Amino acid sequence: MFAVEEINMNSKLLPNITLGFHIFNAYHKDETTLESSLVWLSGQGPTIPNYSCERQGKSIVVIGGATSELTISMGSLLELYRIPQVTYGLFDPFLSDPVQFPSVYQLAPRDTSLPLAMVRLMLHFKWTWVGLVASDDPRSEEFLRDLQEQMVRNDVCVAFIHKVFTGLTENNRYLFYFLNQLFFSTVKVIVIYGNTDSLLTLRFREVPSALVYRMWITSSHWDIAKKPGYVHFDNFHGALILTDQTSKIPGFKHFLKSINPVKDPENIFLQSFWNSAFGCTSTIGKGDGAVCSPNASLDTLRLSYLDITMSDQSYTVYNAVYAVAWALHEMFLVRSEMESNRNGNNSGAYPWKLHSFLKNVQFNNSAGNRLVLDKKKMSVANYDILNYVTFGNDTEVLVKVGEFISEAPAGQEFIIQQKAIVWPRTWGEPLPSRCSKVCSPGFHIKAQEGKPVCCFDCAPCPQGQISNQTDRDQCMKCPEDQYPNRERIHCLPKRVTFLAYEETLGMALASIAVSFYLLTALVLWVFVNQKDTPIVKANNRDLSYILLFSLSLCFLCSLFFIGHPSAINCLLRQTTFGVMFTVAVSSILAKTITVVLAFRATRPGSRSRRWVGSRGPISLVVFCTFIQVMLCAIWLLLSPPFPDADTHSDPEHIILECNEGSLIAFYSVLGYIALLALGSFTVAFLARNLPDTFNEAKFITFSMLVFCSVWISFLPTYQSTKGKMMVAVEVFSILSSSAGLLGCIFIPKCYVILLQPHKNTNKFLKKNPIS
């Protein structure tokens, strides 16, 4: 009515022509729809196919088709006469087929972005566990399919899908099952989509309110304001409705306030609507209600009856009337050169002639929006997000709280004013809708086998990783110089550590090394001071000096392993250790060979006599040491040790250490020492029972047993420890093996020299052999 009145008052659009309209009831059955179409074609008399009893006031365009089903039902008859049908219902790709529906024109924008808009709304409030309710029709099936695809892309899961049937009897069977799902489900958000007739069969009046107080997300396609008496719509308080974005039409609100059937008594449609809306009668004595007040206004009605701001469907109807008017305007301009019908009934405006003009019509409506009916140029819908609020006095209101702009840049298409939203009863704030509890920081999501991705367990972050946000799919590693705190939420800086002199372990090892060095020096002084006694002279006095000197350096070289690792320390520690131990072990080997040679020299005619007092044993020490020096030189040339930082062994510390460079060279040096030690042990063991007064093979055998035991146990212990404890193990092995050699070989002799000097004479030794 408003659009036709505006057009008739517009002197630039259809001048000298007055538009009118007929209103026919639309039914959701093919039979009644066909009957209404025949009445429209034939007139109010008998509905005779292919005959029209109307001579004046004949309509040439049908504006209708609130649903695709109605459009198809009407089209089956109207298409026979090529009567244009402009639909104001939802855009349906099926109706865009020019072969099947050449006379159907859709004015509603494409709603292909509706599933994305709903999913963006879910993501904003972190609703990842959502139920779906839809009508049992092809369009709803397509919507559900598109919505589920968007949900899968964004990791939003479907809790359940409930189909609603139009027939109340059939639907009652599923209503109990649906309510049972709600009772046992943790879902708090439900998307509802479909046609109004089928969804109104969801009767919640007998259901406890707490059961259905959910967040309902729907579209304006389901007219939430249309409700029969058995639907208690307070259960939908707080629902969010996505409606096609419209523009404010100037003058419409004033038109609604000023309209009254008293001013237009011939408008039967307006009188019927008025009587129904206000519960009154227009004429005294007719009907059961009171007489309508002449001052009644539509703006006093609640939302159930009328949307003052013009709903999206009404906006489309308004634009459809204008589209037809502009098409007629263009058609009459083309006919302006032709002779007009003098009786003014425009009988020459045949419906089929209007098609070419409807296809090309383009105009700006009064709100300034550009509209076209070209199927290839149809725009994609933008959406306003409305909040449905009900009040105790049986009034209701729709409040805009956001919008979704389809063609906006990524990240800017969705706007929501969360503080303006009125939430469902018992909510008070946006509640989460999840299948599983929130994984707090320090935990990560662990999928449950056979369950949707939204249903998961929360597993603690692995060692060395953290999660500082909720619901993390994976934990992240800390940088190498940081480590997780106990809760595995934050990364803390690692402290730098090494085997330092200041700490207890380093101080103890250094003190032991210095003490043994002084003890060795004392033993060497004793031997030098008693160089002419039989015990000192026995088994090559020079070898004893070399052995004591090398042992003193072995004790001192352990100090290279303590303290801040530097380039010099790293180069000297292993090579010095290897060379000094080689000198010591080769000296013991030479001493053992000397024992054997000394015993064989006592035999008559033995050639070994000339080797006992020669430089042969010392030459052996020099040769064996030279081989070790060459091994160390090759090591230093090819892959020398270097200072390094170990960030992995200790989760809370960065350990400064010396990287050995080449492990092959390192174990070659150790292996060479082990080979000399094994040779010394074998020779000493075989010579331990030789009957000689100055035989020290027993002491050498025991000392090498201690030496080999220490270093055999060193290998697995060294490999099983990490960080500075590896250094401590090696230092301990150096000290203990060196102390074993010192103690087993020289302490018994020092005991005799210092405490029992009377035994350190040739006369006593000949009478009482020490062996």
C-alpha positions in Angstrom: 0.0 0.0 0.0 2.8 2.4 0.9 4.7 1.8 -2.3 1.7 2.1 -4.5 0.7 5.3 -2.8 4.2 6.8 -3.2 4.3 5.9 -6.9 0.9 7.4 -7.6 2.0 10.6 -6.0 5.3 10.7 -8.0 4.8 12.8 -11.1 8.0 11.5 -12.7 7.1 7.8 -12.5 4.1 6.6 -14.5 2.7 10.0 -15.0 -1.1 10.1 -15.7 -1.3 6.4 -14.7 -2.7 5.2 -11.4 -1.5 1.9 -10.0 -3.7 -0.5 -8.1 -3.3 -3.9 -6.6 -5.2 -7.1 -5.7 -4.4 -9.2 -2.7 -5.0 -12.9 -2.7 -4.5 -15.4 0.1 -1.4 -17.7 -0.3 -1.7 -21.2 0.9 0.9 -23.9 1.4 -1.0 -26.5 -0.6 -0.7 -27.0 -4.3 -4.5 -27.3 -4.7 -5.4 -24.1 -2.9 -2.5 -22.2 -4.5 -3.7 -23.3 -7.9 -7.3 -22.2 -7.0 -6.1 -18.7 -6.0 -4.2 -18.4 -9.2 -7.3 -19.4 -11.3 -9.4 -16.8 -9.4 -6.8 -14.2 -10.2 -6.8 -15.2 -13.9 -10.5 -15.7 -14.4 -12.0 -13.2 -12.0 -14.3 -13.5 -9.1 -16.8 -15.5 -11.0 -16.4 -19.1 -12.0 -12.8 -20.2 -12.3 -12.7 -21.3 -15.9 -9.2 -22.1 -17.2 -8.2 -19.9 -20.2 -11.2 -17.6 -19.7 -11.2 -14.2 -18.0 -14.4 -12.5 -16.8 -12.6 -9.4 -15.8 -12.8 -6.5 -18.3 -11.2 -3.8 -16.2 -8.7 -3.7 -13.4 -6.8 -6.7 -14.7 -3.3 -7.2 -13.1 -0.4 -8.0 -15.4 2.2 -8.9 -12.8 2.2 -11.2 -9.7 4.3 -10.1 -6.7 4.4 -13.1 -4.4 6.2 -16.3 -3.7 7.1 -16.0 -0.1 8.5 -19.5 -0.4 10.0 -21.4 -3.3 7.2 -23.9 -3.1 4.6 -21.2 -3.6 6.5 -19.7 -6.5 6.7 -23.1 -8.2 3.0 -23.9 -7.5 1.9 -20.5 -9.0 4.4 -20.8 -11.8 3.0 -24.0 -13.1 -0.2 -22.1 -14.2 1.2 -18.5 -14.7 3.9 -19.7 -17.0 1.3 -20.9 -19.5 0.5 -17.3 -20.1 4.0 -15.9 -19.6 2.8 -13.8 -16.8 5.8 -12.3 -14.9 6.1 -13.4 -11.3 8.4 -11.2 -9.1 9.1 -13.0 -5.9 10.0 -11.4 -2.6 10.9 -14.7 -0.8 14.4 -16.0 -0.2 16.7 -16.2 -3.2 16.7 -19.8 -4.6 19.3 -20.8 -7.2 16.8 -23.4 -8.4 14.4 -20.6 -9.5 17.2 -18.9 -11.5 17.1 -21.6 -14.2 16.0 -19.7 -17.3 14.8 -22.8 -18.9 12.4 -24.0 -16.2 11.4 -20.6 -14.8 11.8 -18.0 -17.6 9.0 -15.8 -16.1 10.2 -15.8 -12.5 12.2 -12.8 -11.2 13.8 -12.9 -7.8 14.5 -9.6 -6.0 16.0 -10.9 -2.7 19.8 -10.9 -2.6 21.7 -14.1 -2.6 22.0 -15.5 0.9 25.1 -17.6 0.2 27.0 -15.9 3.0 24.4 -16.7 5.7 26.2 -19.9 6.9 29.5 -18.0 7.1 27.8 -15.1 9.1 26.4 -17.6 11.6 29.8 -19.4 12.0 31.5 -16.0 12.5 29.0 -15.3 15.3 29.8 -18.7 16.9 33.5 -18.1 16.7 33.2 -14.7 18.3 31.6 -16.1 21.4 33.6 -19.4 21.2 30.6 -21.5 20.7 32.0 -24.7 19.3 29.3 -27.2 20.3 26.1 -26.3 18.4 22.8 -28.0 17.7 21.0 -27.6 14.4 17.2 -27.5 13.9 15.8 -27.2 10.5 12.6 -27.7 8.4 12.4 -30.9 6.4 12.5 -29.3 3.0 15.1 -29.1 0.2 16.2 -25.5 0.9 16.8 -26.3 4.6 18.8 -29.4 3.5 21.0 -27.2 1.3 21.4 -24.6 4.1 22.4 -27.4 6.6 25.0 -28.7 4.1 26.5 -25.3 3.6 26.5 -24.5 7.3 28.2 -27.8 8.2 30.9 -27.2 5.7 31.6 -23.8 7.2 31.6 -25.3 10.7 34.0 -28.0 9.7 36.4 -25.4 8.2 36.4 -23.4 11.5 36.4 -26.4 13.9 32.9 -25.9 15.1 31.1 -29.2 15.8 27.5 -30.3 15.3 26.1 -31.7 18.6 22.8 -33.0 16.9 20.6 -32.3 13.9 16.8 -32.2 14.4 14.4 -32.2 11.5 11.0 -30.5 11.9 8.0 -31.6 9.9 5.1 -29.5 8.9 2.4 -31.9 10.1 1.8 -31.7 13.8 0.9 -35.3 14.2 4.1 -36.5 12.6 6.2 -33.9 14.4 4.9 -34.8 17.8 6.7 -38.1 17.5 10.0 -36.3 17.2 9.4 -33.5 19.6 9.9 -35.8 22.7 13.1 -37.1 21.2 14.3 -33.5 20.6 13.6 -32.4 24.1 15.3 -35.5 25.4 18.4 -34.5 23.4 18.3 -31.0 25.0 18.0 -32.5 28.4 21.1 -34.7 28.2 23.2 -32.4 25.9 25.7 -29.9 27.1 24.9 -27.8 24.0 23.8 -24.2 24.9 23.5 -22.8 21.4 21.1 -24.0 18.7 20.7 -22.8 15.1 17.2 -22.9 13.9 16.3 -22.5 10.2 13.3 -23.1 8.0 9.9 -21.9 7.1 7.6 -20.4 9.7 4.8 -22.9 9.3 7.0 -26.0 10.2 9.0 -24.3 12.9 5.9 -23.1 14.7 5.1 -26.8 15.5 7.9 -26.6 18.1 5.5 -26.4 21.1 7.4 -25.5 24.2 4.6 -24.3 26.4 4.5 -27.5 28.5 8.3 -27.7 28.7 10.2 -26.5 31.8 11.7 -23.1 31.0 15.2 -24.1 32.1 15.3 -26.9 29.5 14.8 -24.6 26.5 16.6 -21.5 27.8 19.3 -21.7 25.2 20.8 -19.2 22.8 18.9 -19.6 19.6 20.5 -18.3 16.4 18.1 -18.0 13.5 17.4 -15.9 10.4 14.5 -13.6 9.5 13.3 -16.4 7.2 11.7 -17.8 10.3 9.3 -15.1 11.3 9.7 -15.3 15.0 7.0 -12.8 15.6 4.3 -15.0 14.1 3.2 -17.3 16.9 -0.1 -19.1 17.6 -1.3 -19.4 21.1 0.3 -22.7 21.9 3.9 -21.5 21.4 5.5 -19.8 24.4 8.0 -17.5 22.7 9.4 -16.3 26.0 11.7 -19.3 25.7 13.3 -17.6 22.7 14.1 -14.4 24.7 17.6 -13.3 23.9 17.7 -15.0 20.5 20.0 -13.6 17.8 18.4 -13.2 14.4 20.3 -12.6 11.2 18.2 -10.5 8.9 18.9 -9.2 5.4 20.3 -5.7 5.8 17.8 -3.0 4.7 17.8 0.7 4.4 15.4 3.1 6.2 12.6 4.1 3.8 11.7 7.8 4.3 8.1 8.4 5.2 7.2 4.8 6.0 6.9 5.3 9.8 4.8 8.4 9.3 2.6 6.4 6.9 2.0 3.7 9.5 1.0 6.3 12.1 -1.4 8.1 9.8 -3.1 5.2 8.2 -6.6 4.4 9.4 -9.5 2.5 7.8 -11.8 5.4 8.8 -9.9 7.5 6.3 -10.3 4.8 3.6 -13.6 3.0 4.2 -13.5 1.3 0.8 -10.2 -0.5 1.6 -11.6 -3.9 2.7 -8.1 -5.4 3.2 -7.1 -2.6 5.6 -10.3 -3.0 7.6 -9.8 -6.7 8.0 -6.2 -6.3 9.1 -7.3 -3.5 11.5 -10.1 -5.6 13.1 -7.7 -8.5 13.5 -4.8 -6.5 15.0 -6.8 -4.4 17.4 -9.5 -7.0 18.2 -12.3 -4.6 17.3 -14.9 -4.0 14.6 -15.1 -1.1 12.3 -18.9 -1.0 12.3 -21.3 -1.0 15.2 -23.4 -4.1 15.4 -20.9 -6.2 13.4 -18.7 -8.7 15.1 -18.3 -9.6 18.8 -15.7 -7.0 19.7 -15.9 -3.3 20.6 -16.0 -0.6 18.0 -12.5 0.4 16.8 -11.2 3.7 18.2 -10.9 6.4 15.4 -7.6 7.5 17.0 -6.0 4.0 17.0 -2.5 3.9 15.4 -0.3 1.1 14.1 2.7 2.3 16.1 1.0 1.1 19.3 1.0 -2.5 18.2 3.6 -4.8 19.5 6.1 -6.5 17.2 3.8 -9.6 16.9 1.6 -7.7 14.4 3.9 -5.2 12.7 7.5 -4.2 12.4 7.6 -0.4 12.4 11.1 -0.4 10.9 10.1 -2.4 7.9 11.3 -6.0 7.9 13.6 -7.4 5.2 10.7 -9.2 3.5 8.6 -6.0 3.5 11.6 -4.1 2.2 11.8 -6.6 -0.7 8.0 -6.2 -1.4 8.5 -2.4 -1.5 11.3 -2.8 -4.0 9.4 -5.3 -6.0 6.5 -2.8 -6.5 8.9 -0.2 -7.6 10.7 -2.6 -10.0 7.3 -3.4 -11.7 6.5 0.4 -11.8 9.8 1.2 -13.5 9.4 -1.6 -16.0 5.9 -0.3 -16.8 7.3 3.2 -17.0 9.9 2.1 -19.6 7.3 0.1 -21.5 4.9 3.0 -21.7 7.7 5.3 -22.9 8.3 2.9 -25.8 4.6 2.9 -26.6 4.4 6.7 -26.3 4.5 7.1 -30.1 1.7 4.7 -30.4 -1.9 5.7 -30.1 -3.1 5.2 -26.5 -6.4 3.6 -25.7 -8.9 6.3 -25.2 -10.9 4.6 -22.6 -7.8 4.5 -20.4 -7.9 0.8 -19.4 -4.4 0.1 -20.8 -5.7 -3.1 -22.4 -2.6 -3.0 -24.6 -0.3 -3.7 -21.6 -0.1 -7.4 -22.1 1.9 -9.3 -19.4 4.3 -11.0 -21.8 5.4 -7.7 -23.2 6.8 -6.7 -19.8 9.5 -9.4 -19.7 12.1 -7.5 -21.8 11.7 -4.5 -19.5 11.8 -6.4 -16.3 15.0 -8.1 -17.3 16.8 -4.8 -17.9 15.2 -2.7 -15.1 17.7 -0.8 -13.0 16.7 1.9 -10.5 17.6 3.5 -7.2 15.0 3.2 -4.5 14.1 6.1 -2.1 16.8 4.9 0.3 19.4 5.3 -2.5 20.1 1.6 -3.0 20.7 0.3 -6.5 18.5 -2.5 -7.5 18.5 -4.8 -10.6 16.5 -7.9 -11.6 19.2 -9.4 -13.8 20.0 -12.8 -12.4 23.7 -12.5 -13.3 24.0 -9.2 -11.3 22.3 -10.2 -8.1 24.1 -8.9 -5.1 25.1 -11.0 -2.1 23.1 -10.3 1.1 24.5 -8.4 4.0 23.0 -9.1 7.4 21.9 -7.1 10.5 22.2 -9.1 13.7 19.1 -8.5 15.8 18.5 -9.4 19.4 15.0 -10.6 20.2 13.8 -9.4 23.6 10.5 -10.1 25.3 9.0 -8.3 28.3 6.6 -9.3 31.1 3.8 -7.2 29.7 3.6 -9.5 26.5 5.6 -7.0 24.5 8.7 -7.7 22.5 11.4 -5.8 20.6 14.2 -6.4 18.1 17.4 -4.5 18.8 20.2 -4.3 16.3 23.5 -5.5 18.0 25.7 -6.1 15.0 26.1 -6.7 11.3 27.9 -8.9 8.7 29.1 -7.3 5.5 29.8 -10.0 3.0 32.1 -8.0 0.7 34.1 -6.2 3.4 37.9 -6.9 3.7 38.8 -10.0 5.7 38.6 -9.4 9.4 36.3 -6.4 9.0 33.2 -8.1 7.8 31.8 -8.9 11.3 30.8 -6.3 13.9 29.1 -7.1 17.2 28.2 -4.9 20.2 28.4 -7.5 22.9 27.4 -5.2 25.7 24.1 -4.4 24.0 23.0 -8.0 23.8 20.2 -9.2 26.2 21.0 -12.9 26.9 18.6 -15.7 27.5 17.0 -16.2 30.9 19.3 -17.6 33.6 22.4 -16.6 31.5 23.3 -13.0 32.4 26.5 -13.3 30.3 27.6 -15.2 27.2 28.1 -18.8 28.3 30.4 -21.2 26.5 28.9 -24.0 24.5 31.5 -26.8 24.4 31.7 -30.5 24.2 34.7 -30.6 26.5 35.9 -28.4 29.3 38.4 -25.7 28.6 42.1 -26.8 28.5 43.7 -24.4 30.8 47.2 -23.0 30.2 49.8 -25.7 30.7 47.7 -28.3 28.9 47.0 -29.0 25.3 44.2 -30.6 23.4 44.3 -34.4 22.9 41.8 -35.8 20.4 39.4 -38.5 21.5 39.3 -41.4 19.1 36.1 -41.6 17.2 34.8 -38.3 18.6 34.4 -34.9 16.8 37.3 -32.5 17.0 35.5 -30.4 19.6 35.4 -33.4 22.0 38.9 -33.9 23.5 40.9 -34.5 26.6 43.3 -32.1 28.2 46.9 -33.5 28.4 49.8 -31.8 30.2 52.4 -30.2 28.0 55.5 -32.4 27.3 58.8 -31.8 29.0 60.3 -28.5 27.8 57.1 -27.1 26.3 54.5 -24.6 27.5 51.0 -23.5 26.7 50.2 -19.9 27.8 46.7 -19.9 26.3 43.5 -22.0 26.7 42.6 -24.7 24.3 45.9 -24.9 22.5 46.2 -27.6 19.9 49.9 -28.0 20.5 52.3 -26.8 23.2 55.2 -24.7 22.1 58.9 -25.2 22.9 60.7 -22.7 25.0 63.8 -21.0 23.5 67.0 -22.8 24.1 68.0 -20.3 26.8 64.7 -20.7 28.7 62.8 -23.5 30.4 59.2 -24.0 31.5 58.1 -23.2 35.0 56.5 -25.9 37.1 53.0 -25.2 35.8 54.4 -25.1 32.2 52.7 -21.8 31.5 55.7 -19.4 31.2 59.3 -19.7 30.0 62.0 -18.7 32.6 65.5 -17.8 31.7 68.0 -20.6 32.3 70.9 -20.0 34.7 74.4 -20.5 33.4 76.3 -23.1 35.3 79.6 -25.1 35.1 81.8 -27.0 37.5 83.1 -23.9 39.4 85.7 -23.6 42.1 83.2 -21.7 44.2 80.7 -24.5 44.5 81.1 -27.3 47.0 81.8 -30.1 44.4 84.4 -28.1 42.5 86.0 -26.9 45.7 86.2 -30.5 47.1 87.7 -31.9 43.9 90.2 -29.1 43.6 91.3 -29.6 47.3 91.7 -33.3 46.7 93.8 -32.7 43.6 96.1 -30.3 45.4 96.4 -32.6 48.4 97.4 -35.5 46.3 99.8 -33.3 44.3 101.5 -32.3 47.6 101.5 -35.9 48.7 103.1 -37.0 45.5 105.7 -34.2 45.8 106.4 -35.4 49.3 106.9 -39.0 48.1 109.2 -37.7 45.3 111.2 -35.8 47.9 111.5 -38.9 50.1 112.7 -40.9 47.2 115.2 -38.3 46.1 116.4 -38.0 49.7 116.7 -41.8 50.0 118.0 -42.4 46.5 120.9 -44.6 47.7 118.8 -47.0 49.7 118.0 -50.4 48.4 114.2 -49.9 48.0 114.6 -46.7 46.0 117.3 -48.2 43.8 115.2 -51.3 43.2 113.4 -51.6 39.8 115.0 -48.6 38.2 115.2 -45.5 40.3 114.8 -43.1 37.3 111.5 -44.8 36.4 110.2 -44.1 39.9 111.1 -40.4 39.6 109.4 -40.2 36.2 106.3 -42.0 37.5 106.1 -39.8 40.6 106.6 -36.6 38.5 103.9 -37.7 36.0 101.5 -38.6 38.8 101.9 -35.2 40.3 101.1 -33.6 36.9 98.1 -36.0 36.6 96.7 -34.6 39.8 97.3 -31.1 38.7 95.8 -31.6 35.2 92.5 -32.3 36.8 92.3 -28.6 37.7 91.9 -27.8 34.0 88.5 -29.5 34.2 87.3 -27.1 37.0 86.3 -23.5 36.3 84.8 -21.5 33.4 85.6 -23.4 30.2 87.8 -21.3 27.9 89.5 -22.1 24.6 92.9 -22.7 26.4 91.3 -25.0 29.0 89.4 -27.0 26.4 92.6 -27.5 24.4 94.8 -28.5 27.3 92.5 -30.5 29.6 92.2 -33.8 27.6 95.6 -33.6 25.8 97.5 -33.0 29.1 95.5 -35.7 30.8 96.2 -38.1 28.0 99.9 -37.4 27.8 100.5 -37.4 31.5 98.7 -40.7 32.0 100.5 -42.2 29.1 103.8 -41.3 30.8 102.6 -42.8 34.1 101.3 -46.0 32.6 104.2 -46.5 30.3 106.6 -45.9 33.3 104.7 -48.7 35.1 105.0 -50.9 32.0 108.7 -50.2 31.9 109.1 -50.9 35.6 107.2 -54.3 35.1 109.5 -55.2 32.2 112.5 -54.2 34.4 111.4 -56.7 37.0 111.2 -59.5 34.4 114.6 -58.6 33.0 116.1 -58.4 36.4 114.9 -61.9 37.2 116.1 -63.3 33.9 119.5 -61.5 34.3 120.2 -63.6 37.4 120.4 -66.7 35.3 123.9 -67.8 34.2 124.7 -66.7 30.6 121.5 -64.6 30.2 121.6 -61.8 27.7 119.1 -59.8 29.6 121.8 -58.6 32.0 122.9 -55.8 29.7 119.3 -54.4 29.5 118.8 -54.0 33.3 121.0 -51.1 33.8 120.6 -49.5 30.4 118.4 -46.7 29.1 116.1 -49.2 27.5 113.1 -48.8 29.9 113.3 -45.0 29.6 113.4 -45.3 25.9 110.2 -47.3 26.1 108.5 -44.6 28.1 109.6 -42.0 25.5 108.4 -44.1 22.6 105.0 -44.8 24.2 104.6 -41.2 25.1 105.5 -40.1 21.6 102.7 -42.2 20.1 100.2 -40.5 22.4 101.6 -37.1 21.6 101.0 -37.8 17.9 97.5 -38.9 18.5 96.8 -35.6 20.5 98.4 -33.6 17.7 96.2 -35.1 15.1 93.2 -34.5 17.3 94.1 -30.8 17.8 94.7 -30.3 14.1 91.6 -32.0 12.7 88.9 -31.5 15.3 90.1 -29.8 18.5 87.9 -29.4 21.6 86.2 -26.0 22.0 84.0 -24.2 24.5 80.3 -25.0 24.1 77.0 -24.5 25.9 74.7 -27.4 26.6 71.1 -26.2 26.7 69.5 -29.7 26.7 70.9 -31.8 29.4 69.6 -29.8 32.3 66.1 -28.3 31.8 66.8 -25.3 34.1 70.4 -24.5 33.3 72.8 -23.7 30.5 75.8 -25.8 31.1 79.1 -24.4 29.9 81.4 -27.2 28.9 84.1 -28.3 26.5 82.9 -30.0 23.4 85.4 -32.8 22.7 85.3 -32.1 19.0 86.1 -35.6 17.7 84.7 -38.3 19.9 86.8 -40.8 17.9 90.0 -39.0 18.8 88.9 -38.7 22.5 88.2 -42.4 22.8 91.4 -43.2 20.8 93.4 -41.4 23.5 91.6 -43.3 26.2 91.9 -46.5 24.3 95.6 -46.1 23.9 96.0 -45.6 27.7 93.8 -48.6 28.3 96.0 -50.7 26.0 99.2 -49.7 27.9 97.4 -50.3 31.2 96.3 -53.8 30.1 99.8 -54.6 29.0 101.3 -53.5 32.3 98.7 -55.4 34.2 99.3 -58.6 32.2 103.1 -58.5 32.6 102.9 -57.6 36.3 100.4 -60.4 36.9 102.6 -62.9 35.3 105.7 -61.7 37.2 104.0 -61.3 40.6 105.4 -64.6 42.0 109.0 -64.3 40.7 111.3 -65.1 43.6 113.3 -62.0 43.8 114.2 -59.8 46.8 113.4 -56.6 44.9 110.3 -57.8 43.1 107.5 -55.1 43.2 105.3 -56.9 40.6 102.7 -57.6 43.3 102.3 -53.9 44.0 102.1 -53.0 40.3 99.6 -55.8 39.7 97.3 -54.5 42.5 97.8 -50.8 41.4 96.9 -51.7 37.8 93.9 -53.6 39.0 92.7 -50.5 40.8 93.5 -48.4 37.7 91.6 -50.6 35.3 88.6 -51.0 37.6 88.3 -47.2 37.9 88.4 -46.6 34.1 86.2 -49.6 33.3 83.5 -48.2 35.6 84.2 -44.7 34.2 82.9 -45.4 30.7 79.2 -46.3 31.5 79.1 -43.7 34.3 80.4 -41.0 31.9 77.9 -41.9 29.3 74.9 -41.9 31.7 75.6 -38.5 33.2 75.0 -35.1 31.7 76.3 -31.6 32.0 78.9 -30.7 34.6 78.5 -34.1 36.3 80.3 -35.6 33.3 83.2 -33.3 34.1 83.0 -34.3 37.8 83.0 -38.0 36.9 86.1 -37.6 34.7 87.9 -35.6 37.4 87.1 -38.2 40.0 88.3 -40.9 37.8 91.6 -39.1 37.2 92.1 -38.5 40.9 91.1 -42.0 42.0 93.2 -43.8 39.4 96.2 -41.6 40.1 95.8 -42.1 43.8 95.5 -45.8 43.2 98.8 -45.9 41.4 100.5 -43.7 44.1 99.1 -45.6 47.0 99.6 -49.2 45.7 103.1 -48.7 44.4 104.7 -46.1 46.7 103.0 -46.0 50.0 104.3 -49.5 51.1 107.8 -48.3 50.2 107.4 -45.0 52.0 106.2 -46.8 55.1 109.4 -48.9 55.2 111.6 -45.9 54.4 110.1 -43.6 57.0 108.8 -45.8 59.7 111.0 -48.9 59.5 114.4 -47.6 58.2 116.2 -50.6 59.6 114.5 -52.7 56.9 115.9 -50.5 54.2 119.3 -52.1 54.2 121.0 -54.7 52.0 121.8 -56.8 55.0 118.2 -56.9 56.1 116.7 -57.4 52.7 118.9 -60.4 52.0 117.8 -62.0 55.2 114.1 -61.0 54.9 113.0 -60.5 51.4 110.1 -58.1 51.1 108.6 -60.1 48.3 
